[in-house]
Amino acid sequence: MTPPNETATCRATEQPLAKTMLIIAARDRISRTRMARALADQGCVIEMAGSAARLMESLLRGGRPVVVLADRLAEGLAWPTLVSLLKGCNPRAALILAVNELPKQEDLRVRQQGVFYRASQPVSAAEWDELQLAIDCACSRAQRETAASRCH
């Protein structure tokens, strides 16, 4: 794995690979900002989205972004429906769901739809570490997949 301060390169072409985009999606601006500050050292390009429409717009740009969904973006839109819409916009996106209240049936449905990881909204240091590990894993996977597709 490449340290965050170094640029990964494709071995076949020696071309630098783009950094993975990390999108933090939460309706509450304070939550988005707090999460962005806490995750700033991940070595990713960080973007924030405060609405489902803004998040979908970001996902339609393509690539293999890592998305952290921190709270409900659209009132009245169930998590499984939102995840389905987001996966429709970009099936290669790694979705990390970091929410506290998720009924068991919704949790099962979002996992079936391809959520990369499901965690509680981080409060304690251990929960922040868990979220950072999930993001590291998703970013590493995105970098490997990007490298494989660009190198061949």
Secondary structure, DSSP 8 states (H G I E B T S, - for coil): ---TTS--B-TTT--B----EEEEE-SSHHHHHHHHHHTGGGSSEEEEESSHHHHHHHHTT-S--EEEE-S-SSTT--HHHHHHHHHHH-TT-EEEEE-S---HHHHHHHHHTT-SEEE----SHHHHHHHHHHHHHHHHHHHHHHHHHHH-
